């Protein structure tokens, strides 16, 4: 609190003090009191008023100075009511009471919102696990009866369902986050086996040059690679190359690529870009989820486009071993 602000707030009081001192001096003069006595009385009166103002101003200045200092140091401003010291003057005490009531109300709202989010996430996870059973049954029926095209569509459904599950879990990776030593070639082979029919149907050739060991969560990394593979095939890739060198796992394809103006935004949530609008096949969630999960795994995801698309996943130092 600045002194000028305090004096402006007390302007009416100051005017009344000066007016009272003037009227009192005039009355004493009219009663023929000595001028010296009039001066002494007014000096004592004005000194007392000034002391009262200082006695009010100094505690307020100290309180508000400390309050704003604490507020500026806080990343989460709503915790100010928890750390502020109790003031000694009425207005400050009232302010502290209001802030504490507001803080409690907001914490209750945050708690209720958090519970609602957890309930929703738990429901989505439960739904995904339940829906997997009829999907698996439908795939088995298709395989037994030779319905290849139907089987491909069921695979797409399964991938979208899996995407929904990972999206629901993306805010709480710690629920099933396990870091293990993972052989990339084996993991990618698992990915290719799962998508063999899809790749054959789209006449996609695979070059596998990823020889290395990494420390990561294999389930989450497999999901990321699935999204990248889906994108490559979706946008016309005929050849996809997996390579690993100096801690960077690269998936490069010869598809239609990414327009230069779209590159800075490909990892934004819901961004479909020019290619997505043309093909009508993009949800804008795959690459967004990949970046979110990579961030939680401590990985860096980047994209480049030059005669196709190249997506690079960079592993932290000391978390990988290149075998070739």
C-alpha positions in Angstrom: 0.0 0.0 0.0 1.4 3.3 -1.1 1.2 6.4 1.2 -0.6 8.4 -1.4 -3.2 5.7 -1.8 -3.8 5.6 2.0 -4.1 9.4 2.2 -6.5 9.4 -0.7 -8.6 6.8 1.1 -8.5 8.9 4.3 -9.1 12.2 2.5 -12.5 12.8 4.2 -11.0 12.1 7.6 -8.1 14.5 7.0 -10.5 17.3 5.8 -12.7 16.8 8.9 -9.6 17.0 11.2 -8.3 20.2 9.6 -11.8 21.7 9.6 -12.3 20.8 13.3 -8.9 22.2 14.2 -9.8 25.5 12.4 -13.3 25.7 14.0 -11.8 24.9 17.5 -9.1 27.5 17.1 -11.7 30.1 16.1 -13.9 29.3 19.1 -11.0 29.6 21.5 -10.0 32.9 19.9 -13.5 34.2 20.3 -13.4 33.2 24.0 -10.3 35.4 24.3 -7.9 32.5 25.0 -4.2 33.4 24.5 -2.9 32.7 21.0 -0.1 30.5 22.5 -2.7 28.3 24.1 -4.7 28.0 20.9 -1.6 27.0 19.0 -0.7 24.4 21.7 -4.2 22.9 21.6 -4.2 22.6 17.8 -0.7 21.1 17.7 -1.6 18.5 20.3 -4.9 17.7 18.4 -3.2 17.5 15.0 -0.3 15.4 16.4 -2.8 13.0 17.9 -4.6 12.7 14.6 -1.4 12.2 12.7 -0.3 9.5 15.2 -3.6 7.8 14.7 -3.1 7.8 10.9 0.4 6.5 11.2 -0.8 3.8 13.6 -3.3 2.7 11.0 -1.1 3.1 8.0 2.1 1.2 9.1 0.4 -2.1 9.9 -1.6 -2.0 6.7 1.5 -1.2 4.6 3.4 -4.1 6.2 0.4 -6.5 5.7 -0.3 -5.7 2.1 3.4 -5.6 1.2 3.9 -9.1 2.5 0.6 -10.2 1.0 1.5 -9.1 -2.6 5.1 -10.4 -2.2 3.7 -13.9 -1.3 1.2 -13.7 -4.1 3.9 -12.9 -6.7 6.0 -15.8 -5.5 3.2 -18.4 -5.8 2.7 -20.4 -8.9 -0.8 -21.3 -7.8 -2.4 -18.1 -6.6 -5.4 -19.7 -5.0 -3.1 -21.0 -2.1 -2.6 -17.4 -0.9 -5.2 -17.9 1.8 -3.3 -20.8 3.2 0.0 -19.0 3.8 -1.0 -15.4 4.5 -0.5 -14.2 8.1 -3.5 -13.1 10.1 -3.7 -9.3 10.1 -4.3 -7.2 13.2 -6.8 -4.7 11.7 -10.4 -5.3 10.9 -10.4 -4.8 7.1 -7.5 -7.2 6.7 -9.1 -9.8 9.0 -12.3 -9.5 6.9 -10.3 -9.9 3.7 -8.5 -13.0 5.1 -11.8 -14.5 6.1 -13.2 -13.9 2.6 -10.1 -15.4 0.9 -10.3 -18.4 3.1 -13.9 -19.0 2.3 -13.3 -18.5 -1.4 -10.3 -20.8 -1.3 -12.2 -23.5 0.5 -15.1 -23.3 -2.0 -12.7 -23.5 -4.9 -10.9 -26.5 -3.4 -14.2 -28.2 -3.0 -15.1 -27.5 -6.6 -11.7 -28.8 -7.8 -12.1 -31.9 -5.7 -15.6 -32.6 -7.2 -14.3 -31.9 -10.7 -11.3 -34.3 -10.1 -13.6 -37.0 -8.9 -15.9 -36.6 -11.9 -12.9 -36.9 -14.2 -11.7 -40.0 -12.5 -15.1 -41.5 -12.6 -15.3 -40.7 -16.4 -11.9 -42.2 -17.0 -12.7 -45.3 -15.1 -15.9 -45.7 -17.1 -14.1 -45.3 -20.4 -11.4 -47.9 -19.4 -14.1 -50.3 -18.3 -16.1 -49.7 -21.5 -13.0 -50.3 -23.6 -12.2 -53.6 -21.9 -15.8 -54.7 -22.3 -16.0 -53.8 -26.0 -12.8 -55.7 -26.7 -14.6 -59.0 -26.2 -17.1 -58.7 -29.1 -14.4 -57.2 -31.3 -12.2 -60.2 -30.7 -15.1 -62.5 -31.4 -15.9 -60.6 -34.6 -12.3 -60.9 -35.8 -12.3 -64.6 -35.1 -15.5 -65.1 -37.1 -14.1 -63.0 -40.0 -10.9 -65.1 -40.1 -12.7 -68.4 -40.0 -15.1 -67.4 -42.8 -12.6 -65.5 -45.0 -14.1 -62.1 -44.6 -10.8 -60.2 -45.1 -12.3 -56.8 -45.8 -14.6 -57.0 -42.8 -11.6 -58.1 -40.7 -9.7 -55.0 -41.8 -12.6 -52.8 -40.7 -12.8 -54.6 -37.3 -9.0 -53.9 -36.9 -9.7 -50.2 -37.5 -12.4 -50.3 -34.9 -10.1 -52.0 -32.5 -7.4 -49.4 -33.1 -9.8 -46.5 -32.4 -11.0 -48.2 -29.3 -7.4 -48.6 -28.1 -6.9 -45.0 -28.9 -9.8 -44.1 -26.6 -8.3 -46.2 -23.8 -4.9 -44.5 -24.1 -6.5 -41.1 -24.2 -8.4 -41.8 -21.0 -5.2 -43.0 -19.4 -3.0 -40.3 -20.7 -3.6 -38.1 -17.6 -2.4 -40.9 -15.3 0.4 -42.8 -16.9 1.6 -43.9 -13.5 -1.3 -46.4 -13.2 0.4 -48.9 -15.4 3.8 -47.3 -16.1 6.6 -49.8 -16.1 10.1 -49.1 -17.4 11.9 -52.2 -18.8 14.7 -53.0 -21.1 13.0 -53.4 -24.5 14.5 -54.8 -27.7 13.2 -52.5 -30.5 13.4 -55.1 -33.3 11.2 -57.5 -31.3 8.7 -54.8 -30.4 8.4 -53.6 -34.0 8.1 -57.2 -35.2 5.1 -57.6 -32.8 3.6 -54.4 -34.3 4.1 -55.7 -37.9 2.6 -59.1 -37.0 -0.5 -57.5 -35.6 -0.9 -55.4 -38.7 0.2 -58.0 -41.3 -3.1 -58.3 -43.0 -3.6 -54.5 -43.1 -0.1 -54.0 -44.6 -0.5 -56.8 -47.2 -3.9 -55.5 -48.3 -2.5 -52.0 -48.8 0.7 -53.4 -50.5 3.0 -51.7 -48.0 6.7 -52.8 -47.9 8.5 -52.7 -44.6 12.2 -52.1 -44.1 13.3 -52.9 -40.6 16.7 -51.5 -39.6 16.0 -50.8 -35.9 18.6 -52.7 -34.0 18.9 -51.5 -30.4 17.8 -51.8 -26.8 15.9 -49.0 -25.0 14.6 -48.5 -21.5 10.9 -47.6 -21.8 7.3 -48.8 -21.2 6.9 -51.3 -24.1 3.1 -51.1 -24.1 3.0 -47.3 -24.4 5.7 -47.3 -27.0 3.9 -50.0 -29.0 0.8 -47.8 -29.0 2.8 -44.8 -30.2 4.2 -46.9 -33.1 0.8 -48.2 -34.0 -0.5 -44.6 -34.4 2.5 -43.7 -36.5 2.1 -46.8 -38.7 -1.7 -46.1 -39.1 -0.9 -42.6 -40.3 1.7 -43.7 -42.7 -0.6 -46.2 -44.4 -3.6 -43.9 -44.2 -1.7 -41.3 -46.3 -0.5 -43.5 -49.1 2.8 -45.0 -47.9 4.0 -47.9 -50.1 7.3 -48.2 -48.2 7.9 -47.7 -44.5 11.4 -47.8 -43.0 12.1 -48.2 -39.3 15.6 -47.3 -38.2 17.4 -46.6 -35.0 20.6 -44.7 -34.6 22.2 -42.6 -31.7 19.1 -42.9 -29.6 16.7 -41.8 -32.3 14.0 -44.2 -33.6 12.8 -43.1 -37.0 9.7 -44.1 -39.0 10.0 -42.8 -42.6 7.5 -43.3 -45.3 7.0 -42.3 -49.0 3.4 -41.2 -48.6 1.9 -37.8 -49.6 3.8 -36.1 -46.8 2.8 -33.1 -44.7 2.4 -29.6 -46.2 5.0 -27.2 -44.9 2.4 -24.9 -43.4 0.9 -27.8 -41.4 4.2 -29.1 -39.9 4.3 -26.7 -36.9 0.7 -27.8 -35.9 0.7 -31.6 -36.5 0.9 -32.4 -32.8 -2.0 -30.1 -31.8 -5.1 -31.7 -30.4 -7.8 -32.2 -33.1 -5.6 -30.7 -35.9 -6.3 -32.5 -39.2 -4.5 -30.3 -41.6 -4.8 -30.0 -45.4 -4.4 -33.8 -45.9 -7.0 -34.6 -43.3 -9.6 -32.4 -44.9 -8.9 -33.9 -48.4 -9.0 -37.5 -47.3 -11.6 -37.1 -44.6 -9.8 -39.9 -42.6 -8.2 -37.9 -39.8 -9.4 -37.3 -36.3 -6.4 -35.2 -35.3 -5.9 -37.2 -32.2 -3.3 -39.8 -33.1 -0.2 -37.5 -33.3 -1.5 -35.5 -30.4 -1.7 -38.6 -28.2 1.8 -39.7 -29.4 3.3 -36.4 -28.3 1.5 -36.5 -24.9 2.6 -40.0 -24.2 6.2 -39.3 -25.4 6.4 -36.4 -23.0 5.3 -38.5 -20.1 7.8 -41.2 -21.1 10.6 -38.6 -21.3 10.9 -39.0 -25.1 10.9 -36.3 -27.7 8.7 -36.5 -30.8 9.4 -34.5 -34.0 8.2 -34.5 -37.6 9.7 -33.7 -40.9 8.4 -33.9 -44.5 10.4 -34.2 -47.6 9.1 -36.6 -50.2 7.1 -38.4 -47.6 7.0 -38.1 -43.8 9.6 -38.8 -41.2 8.7 -39.1 -37.6 11.5 -39.3 -35.0 11.3 -40.5 -31.4 14.4 -39.4 -29.4 15.3 -41.3 -26.3 17.1 -39.7 -23.4 20.9 -40.1 -23.0 21.8 -43.4 -21.2 18.4 -44.9 -21.9 19.4 -46.8 -25.0 22.0 -49.1 -26.6 22.5 -49.2 -30.4 23.4 -52.7 -31.5 24.4 -51.9 -35.1 
